[in-house]
Every structure is written in C-alpha cells, then in structure tokens.
Amino acid sequence: MRNKVSRELFAYWDALRGARAAPERACFNPGAISAILADTFLIEVDAEGLFPLRVVGTRVNAIRGAELKGTSFLDLWRQEDRQSVHAALVAVVDGVAPLVGGARMRAPGDAQVDLEFLLLPMRHFGKTHSRVLGAISPARAVEWMAAGGASPLEFLSMRIVDAAQAVPLQPPAQSSRRPRLVISNPEKS
C-alpha cells in the first residue's frame, strides 16, 4: 500500500478484526478514522451482484460530482473494467481477504490521476458475505476534485494483501450454482 489513506484504513481494520478473518460491522467506529473518512465507502454485498454503496465519503462523491449513496460501486468504473472489479469484490468476499489495487481517471482538462483503492471484508450480524469497507485516494492532493466530472475509473491492477504476487483476475463464471471448493488428495484415492 502506497497511500496514507489505505495504510491507515488497513491498520484500523486489522486492529478491529483481531484474530478473526473480518471484523463485525457493529464494531466499526467512523470517528476512529475521521482524518480519512472522506476517502472511504461501505459496499453492500447484494444477491444481484450490483454492490450498492451504502455509505460514501465526500471525496469519493467528488469523483462524480454527485451523491453516490445507493448507486452501484461498479458504475464508478469503465464498462470494460466492470467484470474485473466485480471479480475483485467477489475475491474479497469469498476469500475474506483484503485487496489493494490501482486505478486511473481523467480529470476535466484531460489531466490523468492515478489512484489506489483498498477493499476490506466486513461481517454484518455474523454474516460473512455482507459488507466491504473500502477507500480510494490519489497519491497527491487534487484540486479539481471539488468540481467533479472525472471520467469513469480505469482498473489497472490488484493484489490480495499479504500475497506474494498479484492475483490474476478471471471474469466470474456465468452460472446459477454457487462455486464449491474441492480438495483432492491423490494418496487417499
């Protein structure tokens, strides 16, 4: 993680979870991260796979120049990147693993801004496939963000935090069945 916002949010999330795979949403105290709250968001994991934004910080809203609460997190991204972003969210939720990634946007006047995003799994009433806490922030302050109107985000990269290498993304399979993990032991066959 390169950005201060990502490092601070991850440290807070890590302290909250303790020995658990993910912390409980009820334990989350926005006041504890007040310095970075404007760069954060909370995504609901819904049955339709739309990932609506439940809570959105002001600097995240500034990317579009509008209130994003209730809109799909996927709508922030270019059409051609939405499958990759969807797969990243599924990896966070199914693997109960934090993910950090890179994105880019074009500002008014065609200025290019590189961003870092962080996605962290959260439990809600004990349910694991429920919420994702996240942040998105530029490496440096960007003045025009108050005006909004940036292009959709371009997905650049991602990696599972603490993984040795970046995880290649595969688009989610178009299936109505829930995926299952099968472990085979050839010695017992």
N, C-alpha and C positions, 0 to 999 in steps of 0.2 A: 504494500500500500504506500503510495507516494504522497497523497494529500492528507493534510492535517485533519480534515473533517472525517475521512474514512478511518484514520488511525484512532481518533477519539471515540467515534461511534463503536468501532470494533472493541476497543478496550472496555467501554461501558457494558456492551452486550456480553462480552466474555466474563466480566465480573458478575453480571446478573445470572448467567447460566450456571456458574459453579461447576459441579460435576455432571450436570445434565447436558444432553445434546443441544437443547434450546431452552431459553428462559420462558417463563409464563408471561403473557401479555399484561396481566394484572400487576406484575412486579415492576413494570416499566414506569419510570417517573420522568416525564418530559423536562421538568425543572433541573434534573441532574445533567442534562445536555443542552442547557439553554443557549450556550455560545454557538452551537452548531444546528440548533433546531430548525432554522430557516432552510437548511440544505437537506432535510430529512423527509421521509414519507413512510406511510404504512400501507401495505397492499393486502387486500383480502384475497384468499385463495378460494375461488368460487367453482362450482360444478361445471360451468360452461367454459372455464379456462380463459376468461377475459381479464382477470386480475385487476378489479377496480381499485382505485386509490381511495382509501378511507380517510387518511389524514395527509395533508400536503403542506410543506413549509413554503414560506413566501418566496425564497429564491428558486425553488423548484417551479412554483407557479409562474415566476418571471420568465422562464424559458419560453412559455407560450403566450405570456402576457394576459393570462386568464386564470380563473379559479379551476383547478383540475380535479377537485374532490368529486368522486363519483364517476370519473372517466376511466377508461382502461389504461393501465400502465403501458400496454402495447402501443397505444395511439401516440405516444411520445416519439416513437421510432419510425424510421423509413419503412415503407411497405415491405421492401425486400429483406429487411432485417428482423421483422416481427417473429418469424419462425425460430430464429436463433435466440432471440430474447425470451420467447416462450420456453424453449428448451432449457435456457439458463435458469429460469424461475422453477421449472419442474425439477431440475437438478438440485436446487437449494431445498425445495420442499421434500422431495422423495429421499434425498441423501442426508437431510438435516445437516447441511454443510454450508458454511459461509462462502460467498463468491465475490471476487473483486474483478472489475472489468474496465475496459477503456471505451470511450465513445467520443464522437466529434460532432460539432454542429457548426453551421454557418450563420453568422450574425448578420443583421442589417448592414449593408455595405460590403458584404461578402467576406468579412473577417472570419477566419477559422479559429475555433476554440476547442481545445482538447479537454476532455472531462474524465473523471474517474467515478465509477459507481460501485456501490457496495450493497450486497443483498444478504440479509441475515434471517434465518428461520426463527419464528416465534411460535409458541404454543398459545392456545386460547381455550380456557376451560379444560385443559388437559389434552385437547385435540392437536395433533401434530400438523396436519395439513390444513392450516388455518390462516396464518398471517406471515408476512415477510416485512421486516423492518429494513429500510434502505436509506441511502444517501447518494446524492450526485452533486459533484462540485468541480469547478475549474481549478487548475493548479495555481492560477493567479486571479486577482480581482478583475472583474469585467464590468465596466461602467454601463454599457448599453443594455445590460440585462433588465434594468428597470423599465426599459421601453418595450421589452418583449419582442415577439415576432421572429424568433430564430427558426431556422429550418428544422425539420424533424431530425432526431438524433441518428447518427450513423454508428452502428455497432462495429467496434474494432477488434476487441479481444476479451477473453475472460479466463479466469483460472480459479479453481477451488482453493481457498486459503489453506495453507499448510501442505498443499500437494507439491510434489517435487517438480512437476511440469504442468503446463497448461493442458486443460482437458478439451479435446476436440468435441465440437458440438455436432450432434446429429439431429435433424428435424424429428419431431415426435411422430411416432408411427400412427397412422390413421386406423385406429382400432377401437372398438367399443369395449373390449376386455381390458381389465386392469393388468398392468405388467406384473410378472412374478419373477422372483429371484430363484434360480435353480442352481444348486451346488452339487456337482458330481464328484464322487471320489472313485477313481478307477481301481483302486486297490480293493474296494469292497464289492466290485461288480462281479 
